Amino acid sequence: MNSIKLSETQLTKTIRDVLDILKIPHFKHFGGPLSPKGVPDLIGVLPPSGRMLLIEVKKPGGKTSPEQSAFLRKFGLSGAFCLVAFSAQDVIVGLVAEGYEPAKKIHLQFGKD
């Protein structure tokens, strides 16, 4: 799975598919000239807690901009679950680490690689 090179658009779609499977409500933020700088690619909410979910999607080797890092840090310090994801597996592993039970079933099914 890690050997496949995906574009950021394809990677975002794959992550969104995982979020759909996990029944995590979310949407894709499309930045533009009127959008604040640094807003993450995916915004959602973790059921049933209602905790905000923010995911910045990057191709492997990619880096967040200073504005993206600051945005994630600010919201993370306020209690949101924030993640920079280089793969769908990063999202699953992150959710498992946060104790999100439905992600544990997928994690066990696909292993830890």
Backbone as numpy.savetxt, mean C-alpha at the origin, in Angstrom:
# Nx Ny Nz CAx CAy CAz Cx Cy Cz
7.45 -14.98 -8.67 6.62 -13.78 -8.67 7.49 -12.53 -8.67
8.58 -12.51 -7.93 9.44 -11.34 -7.86 10.25 -11.10 -9.11
10.41 -12.15 -9.98 11.23 -12.01 -11.17 10.50 -11.28 -12.29
9.18 -11.14 -12.18 8.40 -10.47 -13.20 8.54 -8.96 -13.01
8.91 -8.28 -14.09 9.06 -6.83 -14.04 7.73 -6.18 -14.41
7.13 -5.50 -13.46 5.86 -4.83 -13.68 6.08 -3.32 -13.75
5.28 -2.66 -14.57 5.28 -1.20 -14.55 4.62 -0.76 -13.25
4.78 0.50 -12.89 4.13 0.99 -11.67 2.61 0.88 -11.79
2.09 1.08 -12.98 0.64 0.95 -13.21 0.19 -0.48 -12.98
0.94 -1.45 -13.51 0.61 -2.86 -13.32 0.75 -3.26 -11.84
1.79 -2.77 -11.20 2.01 -3.06 -9.79 0.86 -2.51 -8.95
0.45 -1.29 -9.24 -0.68 -0.68 -8.54 -1.94 -1.53 -8.72
-2.19 -2.00 -9.93 -3.35 -2.85 -10.21 -3.28 -4.14 -9.40
-2.11 -4.75 -9.33 -1.93 -5.99 -8.57 -2.20 -5.75 -7.09
-1.68 -4.65 -6.56 -1.91 -4.32 -5.15 -3.40 -4.05 -4.90
-4.04 -3.36 -5.83 -5.47 -3.09 -5.68 -6.27 -4.39 -5.71
-5.85 -5.35 -6.53 -6.51 -6.65 -6.57 -6.41 -7.34 -5.20
-5.22 -7.26 -4.58 -5.04 -7.85 -3.25 -5.94 -7.15 -2.24
-6.00 -5.83 -2.28 -6.86 -5.09 -1.36 -8.33 -5.47 -1.57
-8.72 -5.69 -2.84 -10.09 -6.12 -3.12 -10.36 -7.51 -2.52
-9.41 -8.43 -2.70 -9.57 -9.77 -2.14 -9.73 -9.70 -0.62
-8.97 -8.79 0.00 -9.02 -8.63 1.46 -10.19 -7.77 1.92
-10.99 -7.30 0.96 -12.17 -6.47 1.25 -11.81 -5.20 2.00
-10.70 -4.58 1.57 -10.25 -3.31 2.14 -10.72 -2.20 1.19
-11.67 -1.38 1.62 -12.11 -0.27 0.77 -10.95 0.68 0.50
-10.80 1.07 -0.74 -9.69 1.94 -1.11 -9.98 2.62 -2.45
-9.15 3.59 -2.78 -9.22 4.20 -4.10 -7.83 4.64 -4.52
-7.67 4.83 -5.81 -6.41 5.29 -6.39 -6.46 6.81 -6.45
-5.46 7.44 -5.87 -5.33 8.89 -5.96 -4.54 9.25 -7.21
-5.13 10.06 -8.04 -4.45 10.53 -9.25 -4.00 11.96 -8.99
-2.70 12.13 -8.84 -2.16 13.47 -8.60 -2.31 14.35 -9.82
-2.33 15.61 -9.58 -2.44 16.58 -10.66 -1.98 17.93 -10.17
-2.07 18.94 -11.01 -1.57 20.26 -10.64 -2.28 20.88 -9.44
-3.51 20.48 -9.17 -4.25 21.04 -8.04 -4.19 20.15 -6.80
-3.56 18.99 -6.93 -3.46 18.04 -5.82 -2.28 18.42 -4.93
-2.43 18.25 -3.61 -1.29 18.51 -2.73 -0.14 17.56 -3.06
1.08 18.01 -2.92 2.24 17.18 -3.20 2.39 16.12 -2.10
2.77 14.92 -2.53 3.09 13.87 -1.58 1.96 12.92 -1.23
0.74 13.17 -1.73 -0.38 12.28 -1.41 -0.08 10.90 -2.00
-0.22 9.83 -1.20 0.10 8.49 -1.67 -0.81 8.01 -2.79
-0.36 6.96 -3.47 -1.10 6.40 -4.60 -2.42 5.78 -4.21
-2.44 5.06 -3.08 -3.64 4.34 -2.66 -4.05 4.80 -1.27
-5.34 5.05 -1.12 -5.90 5.51 0.14 -7.08 4.61 0.48
-7.09 4.12 1.71 -8.17 3.23 2.10 -8.39 3.25 3.59
-9.18 2.28 4.03 -9.51 2.16 5.45 -9.53 0.67 5.80
-8.91 0.32 6.94 -8.85 -1.06 7.38 -10.08 -1.41 8.22
-10.89 -2.34 7.71 -12.03 -2.78 8.51 -11.58 -3.76 9.58
-12.21 -3.90 10.66 -13.34 -3.07 11.11 -12.89 -1.86 11.91
-11.58 -1.68 12.08 -11.08 -0.62 12.96 -11.31 0.78 12.42
-11.38 0.91 11.10 -11.51 2.24 10.51 -10.19 2.98 10.41
-9.09 2.29 10.68 -7.77 2.91 10.61 -7.42 3.24 9.16
-6.94 4.44 8.94 -6.59 4.90 7.61 -5.42 4.09 7.06
-5.48 3.76 5.76 -4.44 3.02 5.06 -3.90 3.90 3.94
-2.59 4.11 3.92 -1.94 4.91 2.88 -0.80 4.09 2.30
-0.82 3.88 0.98 0.22 3.10 0.32 0.82 3.90 -0.83
2.11 4.09 -0.77 2.85 4.69 -1.88 3.45 3.53 -2.67
3.12 3.43 -3.94 3.58 2.34 -4.79 4.83 2.78 -5.55
5.86 1.94 -5.48 7.12 2.21 -6.19 7.60 0.94 -6.87
8.15 1.10 -8.06 8.82 -0.04 -8.69 10.06 -0.37 -7.86
10.49 -1.63 -7.87 11.71 -1.98 -7.13 12.86 -1.04 -7.50
13.53 -0.53 -6.48 14.61 0.43 -6.69 14.15 1.87 -6.66
12.84 2.09 -6.71 12.30 3.44 -6.68 12.41 4.05 -5.29
12.34 5.36 -5.22 12.43 6.07 -3.95 11.30 7.07 -3.84
10.89 7.31 -2.60 9.87 8.33 -2.38 10.50 9.72 -2.47
9.68 10.66 -2.89 10.13 12.05 -2.91 10.12 12.57 -1.47
10.79 13.67 -1.20 10.73 14.25 0.15 9.29 14.56 0.58
8.47 15.01 -0.36 7.07 15.32 -0.04 6.30 14.05 0.31
6.55 12.97 -0.43 5.87 11.70 -0.13 6.29 11.17 1.24
7.59 11.21 1.51 8.09 10.74 2.82 7.49 11.55 3.95
7.43 12.87 3.79 6.87 13.74 4.83 5.38 13.46 5.04
4.64 13.25 3.96 3.22 12.97 4.06 2.99 11.67 4.83
3.71 10.62 4.45 3.56 9.32 5.13 3.97 9.41 6.60
5.03 10.13 6.88 5.49 10.29 8.27 4.44 11.02 9.10
3.90 12.12 8.56 2.90 12.92 9.26 1.65 12.09 9.59
1.16 11.36 8.62 -0.05 10.57 8.85 0.25 9.34 9.70
1.42 8.75 9.54 1.82 7.61 10.36 1.89 7.99 11.83
2.44 9.15 12.11 2.52 9.63 13.50 1.14 9.92 14.08
0.17 10.12 13.19 -1.20 10.37 13.63 -2.04 9.10 13.73
-1.43 7.95 13.46 -2.13 6.68 13.63 -2.50 5.94 12.37
-2.23 6.51 11.20 -2.54 5.80 9.96 -1.53 4.68 9.73
-1.96 3.63 9.03 -1.04 2.58 8.61 -0.49 3.01 7.26
0.79 3.33 7.23 1.45 3.85 6.03 2.50 2.86 5.55
2.61 2.71 4.23 3.52 1.73 3.67 4.01 2.19 2.31
5.29 1.99 2.06 5.83 2.10 0.71 5.93 0.68 0.21
5.24 0.37 -0.88 5.16 -1.00 -1.39 5.87 -1.12 -2.73
6.76 -2.09 -2.81 7.49 -2.41 -4.03 6.91 -3.66 -4.69
5.95 -4.29 -4.01 5.27 -5.48 -4.52 3.97 -5.67 -3.76
3.10 -6.51 -4.31 1.87 -6.85 -3.59 2.22 -7.60 -2.31
3.27 -8.38 -2.36 3.68 -9.13 -1.17 4.09 -8.19 -0.04
4.69 -7.05 -0.37 5.03 -6.06 0.67 3.77 -5.63 1.42
2.67 -5.47 0.69 1.42 -5.07 1.31 0.91 -6.17 2.23
0.94 -7.41 1.75 0.48 -8.54 2.56 1.32 -8.66 3.83
2.65 -8.62 3.67 3.54 -8.74 4.83 3.30 -7.60 5.80
3.15 -6.39 5.29 2.89 -5.23 6.15 1.59 -5.36 6.92
0.54 -5.83 6.24 -0.75 -6.01 6.90 -0.68 -7.11 7.95
0.04 -8.18 7.66 0.21 -9.26 8.64 0.94 -8.71 9.88
2.00 -7.93 9.65 2.77 -7.35 10.76 1.90 -6.42 11.61
0.92 -5.78 10.98 0.00 -4.90 11.70 -1.12 -5.66 12.40
-1.17 -6.97 12.17 -2.19 -7.78 12.83 -3.51 -7.86 12.09
-3.52 -7.50 10.81 -4.76 -7.57 10.03 -5.02 -9.03 9.66
-5.95 -9.65 10.36 -6.19 -11.10 10.29 -6.42 -11.64 8.88
-7.25 -11.01 8.04 -7.48 -11.60 6.71 -6.20 -11.74 5.88
-5.23 -10.88 6.10 -3.98 -10.96 5.33 -3.16 -12.18 5.72
-3.36 -12.69 6.92 -2.59 -13.85 7.38 -2.90 -15.09 6.54
-4.14 -15.22 6.08 -4.51 -16.37 5.25 -3.80 -16.33 3.91
-3.71 -15.17 3.30 -3.00 -15.04 2.02 -1.51 -15.25 2.23
-0.99 -14.70 3.30 0.45 -14.82 3.60 0.84 -16.29 3.75
0.02 -17.05 4.44 0.31 -18.47 4.63 0.20 -19.24 3.32
-0.75 -18.83 2.48 -0.96 -19.52 1.22 0.22 -19.31 0.25
0.77 -18.11 0.21 1.82 -17.81 -0.75 3.22 -17.86 -0.15
3.33 -18.08 1.13 4.65 -18.19 1.74 5.25 -16.84 2.04
6.51 -16.85 2.47 7.17 -15.64 2.94 8.21 -15.11 1.98
8.32 -15.68 0.78 9.32 -15.20 -0.19 8.89 -13.93 -0.86
